[in-house]
Amino acid sequence: MARSKPLGVWYDGLHVAEIVPRRPWDLRCSYTAEALQRWPGLSPVLSCSLPLQTKRMDASVFLSGLLPEGRHRQALSAELKVAVNDVYSLLARFGRDVAGALVIDTEPPGERAPDVLAYTPDSLAEEVTQLPGRPLAIHDDSELSIDGLQDKMLLVRTSDGGWGRPIHGYPSTHILKVDDPLRPGLVAAEAECLRLAGLVGLTTVDAALETIADRPCLIVSRFDRRTGSDGATERVHQEDLCQALARDPDAAQGRGKYEKSGGPSLRETANLLDRYATSPAEQLDRLLALATFTVLIGNADAHGKNLALMHPTAEAVELAPLYDTVPTVLWPRLRTTAAMSVGGRWELSKIDVEDLVNEAASWHVDRARAAHVVTETAEHVRVAAVSLGRGSAVSEHVLARSEELLGSR
């Protein structure tokens, strides 16, 4: 390929890295002198898979993970008239508002003024209607990207309580997801699971259901955004587990995010937390609670793209709040085996307390402590499900599964 201009990577306003393409899909990362001087060597500044060091590293999987998947990436590549695997060109165009805290561009931030264009109810409805043909609601002035396969778009909550469209890299604050017409009720079930997770302390994501253009929609707050002391939206760095472990989700015919096909496992996640977390024991307890919750709601899609790590500092990581947490068991045609095995068991409906304790023991967690975390989590989830009210398919399943799990002690 002709020599391309390096892509700069900015983190909290600091130029921390440069990306040089060997091929459009083969991208190499070098940390800047500023980054090398600021943080200790081997810090997970950009990613656990890209520890801070002087040598140039292969960043292809990490960077590709900032882009949409499947037909959404195909649509973006068609708009740019580049190959679907031309990660360099796609990030050069859509890299100023991505998951996490990074800003990726050929020019320093500030060359183009970020802004928000307010939606009216009618213009938002029109945008949602056009999503299947225009993924992420991309316009000529959009410089944003988010991974995933579902019809979704990025929004900004405006000061008057309405919604706006981010332009020129303005940090989005919310994600809108449209219900799956093949699996109606999916967004409502996800909203209920997020409310459950919030009640038991496993997520900070706010979820609201709205009907827009006669389509059920879920609007969730971004956990990688926060409001600063001056009221401005700030980015918080995060990465999914495929990025953190440099596992290509497109491998194995698109199944590389699942453990059975080479994707991340719970044990590997525990190893990252043990290595990089400020409080490893606390984070391992949280990982076990998260695994228990996943079993209780029957989520077979908790794979390496749907679990993430936060980077509260450039030197440490912790588990991200739960997101994209769907009770797939309620749709019989969806998979029933866990995306990550638990104590060597794959069938979600058969995983019990002993399996969860065995899994935690493989991370060197004390078995008695693990049993306490599992049973306490199950009891809290049961109480939370009751507080939300019986009658929905989600609550009935979670109550039955909680009682079953607690009875297996």
BALO-337661 format. One record per residue (C-alpha): residue number from 1; residue in one letter; x, y, z. Coordinates in pm, 1 decimal. Example, Ala and Ser with C-alpha at 12.3 -4.5 7.8 and 13.67 -1.06 7.14 Angstrom:
2
+-----+------+----------+----------+----------+
! seq ! type !        u !        v !        w !
+-----+------+----------+----------+----------+
!   1 !    A !   1230.0 !   -450.0 !    780.0 !
!   2 !    S !   1367.0 !   -106.0 !    714.0 !
+-----+------+----------+----------+----------+
This chain:
409
+-----+------+----------+----------+----------+
! seq ! type !        u !        v !        w !
+-----+------+----------+----------+----------+
!   1 !    M !      0.0 !      0.0 !      0.0 !
!   2 !    A !    109.8 !    361.5 !    -46.1 !
!   3 !    R !    263.4 !    515.6 !    263.4 !
!   4 !    S !    -22.7 !    631.4 !    488.7 !
!   5 !    K !    -13.0 !    901.8 !    750.7 !
!   6 !    P !      9.3 !    756.6 !   1103.4 !
!   7 !    L !   -299.7 !    769.3 !   1317.5 !
!   8 !    G !   -250.6 !    951.7 !   1644.3 !
!   9 !    V !   -404.9 !    820.2 !   1965.7 !
!  10 !    W !   -499.6 !   1071.4 !   2235.3 !
!  11 !    Y !   -592.5 !    971.4 !   2590.0 !
!  12 !    D !   -731.3 !   1245.3 !   2814.2 !
!  13 !    G !   -575.4 !   1504.9 !   2587.7 !
!  14 !    L !   -228.5 !   1343.6 !   2587.8 !
!  15 !    H !    -78.0 !   1208.9 !   2265.1 !
!  16 !    V !      1.2 !    856.2 !   2387.5 !
!  17 !    A !     55.6 !    646.0 !   2075.3 !
!  18 !    E !     86.3 !    634.6 !   1700.1 !
!  19 !    I !    -64.2 !    372.2 !   1472.6 !
!  20 !    V !    120.4 !    280.2 !   1153.6 !
!  21 !    P !    -39.7 !     43.8 !    898.8 !
!  22 !    R !    172.5 !   -230.5 !    745.4 !
!  23 !    R !   -142.8 !   -331.9 !    560.5 !
!  24 !    P !   -488.8 !   -171.2 !    596.0 !
!  25 !    W !   -583.2 !   -448.3 !    839.3 !
!  26 !    D !   -236.4 !   -494.2 !    996.6 !
!  27 !    L !   -180.6 !   -202.7 !   1233.3 !
!  28 !    R !    122.4 !   -147.1 !   1454.7 !
!  29 !    C !    122.7 !     62.1 !   1772.0 !
!  30 !    S !    411.0 !    260.3 !   1919.5 !
!  31 !    Y !    383.2 !    449.9 !   2245.6 !
!  32 !    T !    505.2 !    809.0 !   2242.5 !
!  33 !    A !    789.7 !    945.7 !   2452.1 !
!  34 !    E !    528.9 !   1133.6 !   2658.3 !
!  35 !    A !    353.1 !    810.2 !   2750.5 !
!  36 !    L !    678.5 !    626.8 !   2825.0 !
!  37 !    Q !    786.7 !    903.6 !   3058.9 !
!  38 !    R !    450.1 !    939.0 !   3233.0 !
!  39 !    W !    367.3 !    580.6 !   3335.6 !
!  40 !    P !    559.3 !    271.2 !   3456.2 !
!  41 !    G !    663.5 !     16.0 !   3199.1 !
!  42 !    L !    408.5 !   -256.9 !   3111.7 !
!  43 !    S !    113.3 !    -46.1 !   3230.6 !
!  44 !    P !   -205.4 !   -133.3 !   3034.3 !
!  45 !    V !   -243.7 !    221.9 !   2904.7 !
!  46 !    L !   -433.1 !    137.2 !   2584.8 !
!  47 !    S !   -498.1 !   -231.5 !   2649.4 !
!  48 !    C !   -386.7 !   -526.3 !   2857.9 !
!  49 !    S !   -276.1 !   -672.3 !   2523.8 !
!  50 !    L !    -62.9 !   -361.6 !   2452.4 !
!  51 !    P !    142.6 !   -305.0 !   2769.5 !
!  52 !    L !    350.9 !     11.9 !   2776.5 !
!  53 !    Q !    693.9 !    -53.3 !   2624.0 !
!  54 !    T !    933.9 !     87.3 !   2368.8 !
!  55 !    K !    888.7 !   -174.9 !   2098.9 !
!  56 !    R !    623.6 !   -154.5 !   1827.1 !
!  57 !    M !    332.5 !   -394.6 !   1882.8 !
!  58 !    D !     58.5 !   -552.9 !   1674.9 !
!  59 !    A !   -259.0 !   -361.2 !   1764.4 !
!  60 !    S !   -479.9 !   -503.5 !   1488.2 !
!  61 !    V !   -724.5 !   -692.5 !   1711.2 !
!  62 !    F !   -757.8 !   -411.6 !   1962.8 !
!  63 !    L !   -823.3 !   -147.1 !   1696.2 !
!  64 !    S !  -1056.7 !   -361.4 !   1488.6 !
!  65 !    G !  -1256.8 !   -414.4 !   1808.1 !
!  66 !    L !  -1347.3 !    -45.0 !   1809.0 !
!  67 !    L !  -1547.7 !    -87.7 !   1487.8 !
!  68 !    P !  -1892.2 !   -237.3 !   1421.8 !
!  69 !    E !  -1929.1 !   -599.4 !   1319.9 !
!  70 !    G !  -2101.8 !   -779.1 !   1034.1 !
!  71 !    R !  -2330.0 !   -592.2 !    798.4 !
!  72 !    H !  -2281.7 !   -267.0 !    988.4 !
!  73 !    R !  -1911.7 !   -263.3 !    908.3 !
!  74 !    Q !  -1993.4 !   -357.3 !    550.7 !
!  75 !    A !  -2220.2 !    -53.6 !    526.0 !
!  76 !    L !  -1954.4 !    179.2 !    666.9 !
!  77 !    S !  -1689.9 !     42.9 !    432.4 !
!  78 !    A !  -1927.0 !     82.6 !    138.4 !
!  79 !    E !  -1986.6 !    446.5 !    232.0 !
!  80 !    L !  -1610.3 !    509.5 !    236.7 !
!  81 !    K !  -1555.8 !    290.2 !    -68.8 !
!  82 !    V !  -1287.4 !     86.6 !    107.6 !
!  83 !    A !  -1251.6 !   -283.9 !    183.3 !
!  84 !    V !  -1439.8 !   -413.6 !    485.8 !
!  85 !    N !  -1108.1 !   -509.2 !    648.9 !
!  86 !    D !   -950.2 !   -165.2 !    593.2 !
!  87 !    V !   -939.0 !    -88.2 !    962.7 !
!  88 !    Y !   -696.8 !    199.7 !    905.8 !
!  89 !    S !   -932.0 !    395.4 !    677.3 !
!  90 !    L !  -1238.4 !    321.4 !    889.5 !
!  91 !    L !  -1070.8 !    447.4 !   1206.8 !
!  92 !    A !   -929.7 !    750.7 !   1028.3 !
!  93 !    R !  -1289.2 !    842.1 !    944.7 !
!  94 !    F !  -1481.0 !    717.6 !   1249.0 !
!  95 !    G !  -1225.4 !    712.2 !   1531.6 !
!  96 !    R !  -1294.1 !   1032.7 !   1725.3 !
!  97 !    D !  -1576.5 !    892.1 !   1941.3 !
!  98 !    V !  -1524.2 !    522.3 !   2010.9 !
!  99 !    A !  -1572.9 !    291.7 !   2307.4 !
! 100 !    G !  -1351.7 !    402.9 !   2592.6 !
! 101 !    A !  -1146.9 !    719.2 !   2632.6 !
! 102 !    L !   -935.2 !    717.6 !   2318.4 !
! 103 !    V !   -956.4 !    969.9 !   2037.7 !
! 104 !    I !   -805.5 !    840.2 !   1712.8 !
! 105 !    D !   -737.5 !   1073.9 !   1423.6 !
! 106 !    T !   -473.6 !   1188.2 !   1178.7 !
! 107 !    E !   -487.5 !   1535.8 !   1335.5 !
! 108 !    P !   -482.2 !   1646.7 !   1700.8 !
! 109 !    P !   -821.5 !   1691.9 !   1870.1 !
! 110 !    G !   -952.8 !   2042.3 !   1824.6 !
! 111 !    E !   -891.0 !   2070.2 !   1452.9 !
! 112 !    R !  -1265.8 !   2029.4 !   1404.4 !
! 113 !    A !  -1502.0 !   2164.3 !   1668.6 !
! 114 !    P !  -1720.0 !   1889.3 !   1817.9 !
! 115 !    D !  -2086.1 !   1973.1 !   1857.3 !
! 116 !    V !  -2437.2 !   1835.0 !   1902.3 !
! 117 !    L !  -2733.2 !   1870.5 !   1668.2 !
! 118 !    A !  -3062.0 !   1840.8 !   1854.8 !
! 119 !    Y !  -3324.2 !   1594.3 !   1735.1 !
! 120 !    T !  -3691.4 !   1674.3 !   1722.9 !
! 121 !    P !  -3928.9 !   1384.7 !   1794.1 !
! 122 !    D !  -3992.3 !   1357.9 !   1419.6 !
! 123 !    S !  -3626.7 !   1366.8 !   1314.9 !
! 124 !    L !  -3535.0 !   1106.1 !   1578.4 !
! 125 !    A !  -3816.5 !    882.5 !   1454.0 !
! 126 !    E !  -3690.1 !    922.2 !   1098.3 !
! 127 !    E !  -3336.5 !    831.3 !   1209.8 !
! 128 !    V !  -3457.8 !    514.2 !   1381.8 !
! 129 !    T !  -3659.3 !    416.3 !   1073.9 !
! 130 !    Q !  -3351.3 !    451.6 !    854.7 !
! 131 !    L !  -3114.6 !    258.9 !   1082.8 !
! 132 !    P !  -3122.5 !    -68.6 !    886.1 !
! 133 !    G !  -2988.2 !    112.7 !    580.3 !
! 134 !    R !  -2765.8 !    359.7 !    765.1 !
! 135 !    P !  -2593.9 !    183.0 !   1055.9 !
! 136 !    L !  -2518.6 !    392.1 !   1363.9 !
! 137 !    A !  -2709.6 !    680.0 !   1196.9 !
! 138 !    I !  -2385.8 !    787.6 !   1028.4 !
! 139 !    H !  -2385.6 !   1122.9 !    847.4 !
! 140 !    D !  -2115.0 !   1311.6 !    659.6 !
! 141 !    D !  -2018.0 !   1491.3 !    981.5 !
! 142 !    S !  -2021.5 !   1179.6 !   1203.6 !
! 143 !    E !  -1689.2 !   1065.8 !   1347.0 !
! 144 !    L !  -1804.1 !    788.6 !   1576.5 !
! 145 !    S !  -1799.0 !    412.7 !   1607.0 !
! 146 !    I !  -1917.6 !    140.2 !   1839.9 !
! 147 !    D !  -1887.4 !   -235.2 !   1810.8 !
! 148 !    G !  -2168.5 !   -489.5 !   1789.5 !
! 149 !    L !  -2420.6 !   -640.4 !   1551.2 !
! 150 !    Q !  -2750.8 !   -494.4 !   1671.5 !
! 151 !    D !  -2925.2 !   -195.6 !   1509.2 !
! 152 !    K !  -2815.0 !     91.4 !   1731.6 !
! 153 !    M !  -2716.3 !    456.1 !   1729.4 !
! 154 !    L !  -2527.1 !    692.6 !   1956.1 !
! 155 !    L !  -2700.3 !    982.5 !   2128.0 !
! 156 !    V !  -2621.6 !   1279.8 !   2346.4 !
! 157 !    R !  -2855.6 !   1382.0 !   2626.3 !
! 158 !    T !  -2911.3 !   1755.9 !   2581.3 !
! 159 !    S !  -2948.1 !   2011.9 !   2859.0 !
! 160 !    D !  -3324.2 !   2034.1 !   2806.7 !
! 161 !    G !  -3369.3 !   1658.9 !   2851.9 !
! 162 !    G !  -3397.2 !   1581.3 !   2481.8 !
! 163 !    W !  -3167.5 !   1393.1 !   2248.0 !
! 164 !    G !  -2904.1 !   1508.8 !   2005.5 !
! 165 !    R !  -2669.3 !   1371.3 !   1742.7 !
! 166 !    P !  -2294.3 !   1401.3 !   1810.6 !
! 167 !    I !  -2088.5 !   1550.1 !   1527.9 !
! 168 !    H !  -1713.6 !   1588.2 !   1472.1 !
! 169 !    G !  -1629.9 !   1352.5 !   1756.4 !
! 170 !    Y !  -1845.7 !   1498.8 !   2034.2 !
! 171 !    P !  -1859.4 !   1234.6 !   2313.7 !
! 172 !    S !  -2188.3 !   1046.0 !   2299.2 !
! 173 !    T !  -2359.2 !    969.7 !   2630.9 !
! 174 !    H !  -2621.3 !    705.6 !   2542.9 !
! 175 !    I !  -2682.3 !    414.0 !   2309.5 !
! 176 !    L !  -3019.2 !    347.9 !   2148.6 !
! 177 !    K !  -3096.5 !    -12.0 !   2049.3 !
! 178 !    V !  -3393.6 !   -110.2 !   1835.4 !
! 179 !    D !  -3585.9 !   -428.2 !   1915.7 !
! 180 !    D !  -3503.5 !   -732.0 !   1704.5 !
! 181 !    P !  -3803.8 !   -803.3 !   1477.2 !
! 182 !    L !  -3708.5 !  -1171.7 !   1473.9 !
! 183 !    R !  -3702.2 !  -1183.8 !   1855.0 !
! 184 !    P !  -3961.2 !   -934.0 !   1974.3 !
! 185 !    G !  -3929.0 !   -838.4 !   2337.2 !
! 186 !    L !  -3550.0 !   -865.5 !   2342.5 !
! 187 !    V !  -3489.5 !   -503.6 !   2446.1 !
! 188 !    A !  -3757.9 !   -521.4 !   2716.4 !
! 189 !    A !  -3592.9 !   -832.8 !   2859.2 !
! 190 !    E !  -3252.2 !   -666.4 !   2849.5 !
! 191 !    A !  -3392.7 !   -362.3 !   3029.6 !
! 192 !    E !  -3535.9 !   -582.5 !   3304.5 !
! 193 !    C !  -3205.5 !   -767.7 !   3345.4 !
! 194 !    L !  -3017.5 !   -439.1 !   3367.1 !
! 195 !    R !  -3255.7 !   -322.0 !   3638.2 !
! 196 !    L !  -3192.9 !   -647.0 !   3826.0 !
! 197 !    A !  -2817.5 !   -605.9 !   3785.2 !
! 198 !    G !  -2841.4 !   -251.1 !   3914.4 !
! 199 !    L !  -3032.5 !   -358.5 !   4224.5 !
! 200 !    V !  -2759.7 !   -610.6 !   4315.1 !
! 201 !    G !  -2472.0 !   -373.2 !   4239.9 !
! 202 !    L !  -2346.9 !   -529.0 !   3916.9 !
! 203 !    T !  -2415.4 !   -236.4 !   3684.8 !
! 204 !    T !  -2445.7 !    140.1 !   3685.5 !
! 205 !    V !  -2612.3 !    147.0 !   3342.9 !
! 206 !    D !  -2947.8 !    326.0 !   3334.2 !
! 207 !    A !  -3199.7 !    163.0 !   3100.2 !
! 208 !    A !  -3518.9 !    314.8 !   2962.8 !
! 209 !    L !  -3770.0 !    177.4 !   2715.3 !
! 210 !    E !  -3923.9 !    409.2 !   2458.1 !
! 211 !    T !  -4137.5 !    357.3 !   2149.7 !
! 212 !    I !  -3992.0 !    550.3 !   1856.8 !
! 213 !    A !  -4134.8 !    526.0 !   1504.7 !
! 214 !    D !  -4358.5 !    244.8 !   1633.2 !
! 215 !    R !  -4048.2 !     41.7 !   1725.4 !
! 216 !    P !  -3967.5 !    -61.4 !   2082.3 !
! 217 !    C !  -3628.0 !     88.0 !   2168.3 !
! 218 !    L !  -3392.2 !     57.1 !   2462.4 !
! 219 !    I !  -3185.6 !    362.4 !   2555.1 !
! 220 !    V !  -2894.8 !    293.1 !   2790.0 !
! 221 !    S !  -2641.4 !    525.7 !   2945.8 !
! 222 !    R !  -2280.3 !    470.6 !   2846.7 !
! 223 !    F !  -2075.9 !    340.2 !   3138.2 !
! 224 !    D !  -1760.0 !    475.8 !   2973.8 !
! 225 !    R !  -1880.5 !    835.0 !   3005.5 !
! 226 !    R !  -1909.9 !   1051.9 !   3314.8 !
! 227 !    T !  -1993.7 !   1410.1 !   3399.2 !
! 228 !    G !  -1694.2 !   1616.3 !   3506.3 !
! 229 !    S !  -1686.0 !   1879.9 !   3778.9 !
! 230 !    D !  -1750.1 !   2147.5 !   3515.7 !
! 231 !    G !  -2055.8 !   1962.0 !   3383.0 !
! 232 !    A !  -1880.6 !   1850.2 !   3064.6 !
! 233 !    T !  -1895.4 !   1489.5 !   2944.5 !
! 234 !    E !  -1569.8 !   1302.0 !   3003.9 !
! 235 !    R !  -1453.7 !    975.6 !   2849.5 !
! 236 !    V !  -1346.9 !    680.7 !   3067.5 !
! 237 !    H !  -1127.9 !    416.7 !   2911.8 !
! 238 !    Q !  -1247.8 !     57.7 !   2871.2 !
! 239 !    E !  -1191.1 !   -243.3 !   2649.7 !
! 240 !    D !  -1375.5 !   -568.3 !   2595.7 !
! 241 !    L !  -1216.5 !   -900.6 !   2683.7 !
! 242 !    C !  -1138.2 !   -988.8 !   2322.2 !
! 243 !    Q !   -935.0 !   -670.1 !   2298.5 !
! 244 !    A !   -771.0 !   -725.1 !   2637.9 !
! 245 !    L !   -660.2 !  -1075.9 !   2540.2 !
! 246 !    A !   -598.7 !  -1004.0 !   2168.6 !
! 247 !    R !   -855.0 !  -1262.4 !   2058.4 !
! 248 !    D !   -996.9 !  -1204.8 !   1712.8 !
! 249 !    P !  -1378.0 !  -1232.8 !   1731.2 !
! 250 !    D !  -1388.6 !  -1287.5 !   1353.9 !
! 251 !    A !  -1182.4 !  -1606.4 !   1383.8 !
! 252 !    A !  -1349.5 !  -1946.9 !   1357.7 !
! 253 !    Q !  -1606.0 !  -1814.1 !   1108.9 !
! 254 !    G !  -1709.3 !  -1530.0 !   1335.7 !
! 255 !    R !  -1726.5 !  -1734.3 !   1656.9 !
! 256 !    G !  -1389.5 !  -1631.2 !   1795.4 !
! 257 !    K !  -1552.7 !  -1440.4 !   2082.5 !
! 258 !    Y !  -1681.1 !  -1767.1 !   2235.2 !
! 259 !    E !  -1449.8 !  -1972.6 !   2456.0 !
! 260 !    K !  -1517.7 !  -2296.3 !   2266.9 !
! 261 !    S !  -1382.3 !  -2129.2 !   1953.3 !
! 262 !    G !  -1076.2 !  -1975.6 !   2115.1 !
! 263 !    G !  -1238.1 !  -1677.2 !   2284.3 !
! 264 !    P !  -1178.4 !  -1550.9 !   2639.0 !
! 265 !    S !  -1253.2 !  -1763.8 !   2944.2 !
! 266 !    L !  -1343.6 !  -1671.1 !   3299.0 !
! 267 !    R !  -1006.7 !  -1799.8 !   3420.6 !
! 268 !    E !   -819.9 !  -1576.1 !   3176.3 !
! 269 !    T !  -1031.7 !  -1282.9 !   3289.7 !
! 270 !    A !   -942.6 !  -1363.4 !   3649.1 !
! 271 !    N !   -574.0 !  -1369.7 !   3555.2 !
! 272 !    L !   -599.0 !  -1018.6 !   3407.2 !
! 273 !    L !   -768.7 !   -890.8 !   3722.6 !
! 274 !    D !   -509.3 !  -1060.4 !   3941.0 !
! 275 !    R !   -232.7 !   -893.5 !   3740.5 !
! 276 !    Y !   -370.9 !   -543.3 !   3688.4 !
! 277 !    A !   -647.2 !   -470.4 !   3941.5 !
! 278 !    T !   -574.0 !   -244.7 !   4238.1 !
! 279 !    S !   -778.2 !   -479.5 !   4461.7 !
! 280 !    P !   -761.1 !   -824.6 !   4297.4 !
! 281 !    A !   -957.2 !  -1008.8 !   4569.6 !
! 282 !    E !  -1245.0 !   -762.9 !   4544.6 !
! 283 !    Q !  -1249.0 !   -789.5 !   4167.6 !
! 284 !    L !  -1242.5 !  -1170.8 !   4171.6 !
! 285 !    D !  -1543.8 !  -1167.3 !   4404.7 !
! 286 !    R !  -1716.3 !   -938.1 !   4156.9 !
! 287 !    L !  -1628.3 !  -1164.4 !   3864.4 !
! 288 !    L !  -1779.8 !  -1460.0 !   4050.8 !
! 289 !    A !  -2095.3 !  -1259.6 !   4127.9 !
! 290 !    L !  -2114.8 !  -1162.8 !   3760.7 !
! 291 !    A !  -2082.3 !  -1528.5 !   3654.4 !
! 292 !    T !  -2355.1 !  -1624.4 !   3902.3 !
! 293 !    F !  -2586.4 !  -1354.3 !   3767.6 !
! 294 !    T !  -2522.1 !  -1472.8 !   3411.0 !
! 295 !    V !  -2622.4 !  -1825.9 !   3509.4 !
! 296 !    L !  -2934.1 !  -1704.9 !   3692.3 !
! 297 !    I !  -3073.0 !  -1502.0 !   3401.5 !
! 298 !    G !  -2975.7 !  -1767.3 !   3146.1 !
! 299 !    N !  -2748.0 !  -1552.8 !   2928.9 !
! 300 !    A !  -2561.7 !  -1769.9 !   2678.5 !
! 301 !    D !  -2423.9 !  -1463.3 !   2502.9 !
! 302 !    A !  -2189.0 !  -1338.7 !   2776.6 !
! 303 !    H !  -1889.9 !  -1374.8 !   2544.3 !
! 304 !    G !  -1566.0 !  -1180.1 !   2511.1 !
! 305 !    K !  -1731.3 !   -885.6 !   2334.3 !
! 306 !    N !  -2005.1 !   -850.7 !   2595.9 !
! 307 !    L !  -1779.3 !   -838.5 !   2901.6 !
! 308 !    A !  -1532.6 !   -556.5 !   2950.6 !
! 309 !    L !  -1265.1 !   -404.8 !   3170.9 !
! 310 !    M !  -1259.0 !    -44.2 !   3285.9 !
! 311 !    H !   -929.4 !    144.4 !   3309.4 !
! 312 !    P !   -984.8 !    380.0 !   3606.5 !
! 313 !    T !   -620.2 !    480.9 !   3561.5 !
! 314 !    A !   -362.9 !    408.0 !   3293.4 !
! 315 !    E !   -202.2 !    155.2 !   3529.5 !
! 316 !    A !   -499.6 !    -48.9 !   3652.4 !
! 317 !    V !   -816.1 !   -226.3 !   3541.5 !
! 318 !    E !  -1138.6 !   -341.4 !   3702.0 !
! 319 !    L !  -1452.4 !   -515.5 !   3577.7 !
! 320 !    A !  -1687.3 !   -293.7 !   3383.6 !
! 321 !    P !  -2054.3 !   -272.0 !   3481.7 !
! 322 !    L !  -2272.0 !   -533.1 !   3317.1 !
! 323 !    Y !  -2413.9 !   -436.5 !   2976.6 !
! 324 !    D !  -2565.6 !   -628.6 !   2683.0 !
! 325 !    T !  -2702.9 !   -878.2 !   2932.6 !
! 326 !    V !  -2989.7 !  -1071.2 !   2775.7 !
! 327 !    P !  -3174.3 !  -1382.8 !   2905.0 !
! 328 !    T !  -3122.2 !  -1582.5 !   2585.3 !
! 329 !    V !  -3286.4 !  -1885.3 !   2749.5 !
! 330 !    L !  -3624.6 !  -1721.8 !   2684.2 !
! 331 !    W !  -3571.6 !  -1761.0 !   2309.7 !
! 332 !    P !  -3551.5 !  -2139.8 !   2256.8 !
! 333 !    R !  -3384.6 !  -2109.8 !   1916.1 !
! 334 !    L !  -3089.4 !  -1923.2 !   2063.9 !
! 335 !    R !  -2791.7 !  -2108.3 !   2210.3 !
! 336 !    T !  -2826.9 !  -2273.2 !   2551.2 !
! 337 !    T !  -2458.3 !  -2338.0 !   2622.6 !
! 338 !    A !  -2253.9 !  -2082.8 !   2812.6 !
! 339 !    A !  -2026.3 !  -1853.9 !   2616.7 !
! 340 !    M !  -1765.1 !  -1920.2 !   2886.9 !
! 341 !    S !  -1759.0 !  -2249.3 !   3074.2 !
! 342 !    V !  -1818.7 !  -2251.4 !   3448.3 !
! 343 !    G !  -1618.0 !  -2508.6 !   3640.8 !
! 344 !    G !  -1586.1 !  -2710.7 !   3322.2 !
! 345 !    R !  -1962.9 !  -2718.5 !   3261.7 !
! 346 !    W !  -2123.8 !  -2565.0 !   2954.0 !
! 347 !    E !  -2499.3 !  -2622.8 !   2979.0 !
! 348 !    L !  -2639.4 !  -2316.2 !   3156.0 !
! 349 !    S !  -2941.8 !  -2492.1 !   3299.6 !
! 350 !    K !  -2719.6 !  -2750.6 !   3475.1 !
! 351 !    I !  -2464.9 !  -2518.7 !   3634.8 !
! 352 !    D !  -2495.8 !  -2528.3 !   4014.1 !
! 353 !    V !  -2321.4 !  -2383.3 !   4319.2 !
! 354 !    E !  -2047.4 !  -2647.6 !   4310.2 !
! 355 !    D !  -1962.4 !  -2562.3 !   3948.1 !
! 356 !    L !  -1935.9 !  -2192.9 !   4032.8 !
! 357 !    V !  -1720.1 !  -2267.1 !   4337.6 !
! 358 !    N !  -1498.0 !  -2497.4 !   4131.3 !
! 359 !    E !  -1453.7 !  -2220.1 !   3876.1 !
! 360 !    A !  -1352.0 !  -1969.2 !   4143.0 !
! 361 !    A !  -1117.8 !  -2223.3 !   4302.6 !
! 362 !    S !   -933.5 !  -2242.8 !   3970.3 !
! 363 !    W !   -860.3 !  -1870.1 !   4018.2 !
! 364 !    H !   -717.7 !  -1955.9 !   4365.2 !
! 365 !    V !  -1017.7 !  -1812.9 !   4549.2 !
! 366 !    D !  -1087.0 !  -1984.4 !   4883.1 !
! 367 !    R !  -1374.0 !  -2230.6 !   4837.0 !
! 368 !    A !  -1566.2 !  -2118.3 !   5147.4 !
! 369 !    R !  -1541.9 !  -1756.2 !   5036.7 !
! 370 !    A !  -1653.0 !  -1851.1 !   4685.4 !
! 371 !    A !  -1955.1 !  -2039.3 !   4818.5 !
! 372 !    H !  -2052.9 !  -1735.1 !   5022.4 !
! 373 !    V !  -2027.8 !  -1501.4 !   4721.2 !
! 374 !    V !  -2236.7 !  -1734.9 !   4502.9 !
! 375 !    T !  -2515.4 !  -1791.2 !   4754.8 !
! 376 !    E !  -2525.5 !  -1427.4 !   4863.0 !
! 377 !    T !  -2549.8 !  -1316.0 !   4499.4 !
! 378 !    A !  -2826.1 !  -1566.1 !   4426.0 !
! 379 !    E !  -3023.2 !  -1452.8 !   4732.4 !
! 380 !    H !  -2984.9 !  -1084.3 !   4640.4 !
! 381 !    V !  -3097.1 !  -1153.6 !   4284.1 !
! 382 !    R !  -3398.8 !  -1347.9 !   4411.9 !
! 383 !    V !  -3501.2 !  -1059.8 !   4639.1 !
! 384 !    A !  -3447.7 !   -808.5 !   4358.5 !
! 385 !    A !  -3663.8 !  -1011.6 !   4120.8 !
! 386 !    V !  -3944.0 !  -1014.5 !   4377.4 !
! 387 !    S !  -3915.4 !   -637.1 !   4424.8 !
! 388 !    L !  -3955.5 !   -579.8 !   4050.5 !
! 389 !    G !  -4280.1 !   -775.2 !   4056.1 !
! 390 !    R !  -4376.7 !  -1119.7 !   3941.1 !
! 391 !    G !  -4544.4 !  -1197.9 !   3613.3 !
! 392 !    S !  -4285.0 !  -1126.5 !   3346.6 !
! 393 !    A !  -4104.4 !  -1413.6 !   3177.5 !
! 394 !    V !  -3773.1 !  -1274.0 !   3304.6 !
! 395 !    S !  -3876.6 !  -1251.7 !   3669.6 !
! 396 !    E !  -4041.2 !  -1594.9 !   3670.3 !
! 397 !    H !  -3732.7 !  -1755.3 !   3518.3 !
! 398 !    V !  -3492.2 !  -1577.0 !   3752.4 !
! 399 !    L !  -3698.2 !  -1666.1 !   4061.6 !
! 400 !    A !  -3717.6 !  -2031.7 !   3962.7 !
! 401 !    R !  -3347.5 !  -2049.4 !   3875.2 !
! 402 !    S !  -3244.3 !  -1869.9 !   4197.3 !
! 403 !    E !  -3439.6 !  -2114.9 !   4410.4 !
! 404 !    E !  -3294.9 !  -2404.7 !   4214.9 !
! 405 !    L !  -2939.9 !  -2277.9 !   4255.7 !
! 406 !    L !  -2981.2 !  -2206.7 !   4626.1 !
! 407 !    G !  -3129.2 !  -2554.5 !   4670.2 !
! 408 !    S !  -2817.5 !  -2713.2 !   4518.4 !
! 409 !    R !  -2592.6 !  -2609.3 !   4810.2 !
+-----+------+----------+----------+----------+
